[in-house]
Every structure is written in C-alpha cells, then in structure tokens.
Amino acid sequence: MANYAKYHLQLKPGTNVAMLNMMLYYIMQEGIEDQQFIEARTEGYEDFKSIC
C-alpha cells in the first residue's frame, strides 16, 4: 500500500499510538475535524477535546 500513498510514515514498533495522538492533536489544533462524523459516531468528544 505504501507504493500508492502520497506520503508514507514508516513507524517503528511501539510508536503507532504516539503517531495517532500527534495526528489527532494536529487535526484539533487546525480545526479540521469532520463534525458530522464526530456527531454521528462518537460520544464525549468535546470532553476529550477540552483536556487536550
């Protein structure tokens, strides 16, 4: 799949959670969340966002 990707981030074992946290932090800081998706499929997002 990496051959088809525009960007490929090679992860080291045990770093996948850190990468996902970084991506979520960036998405929240830039305000590019998909609000429709969040409202339809999550619970407690605003509480989570307030502690980040």
Buried (B, 14 or more C-beta within 10 A) or exposed (E): EEEEEEEEEEEEEEEEEEEEEEEBEEEBEEEEEEEEEEEEEEEEBEEEEEEE
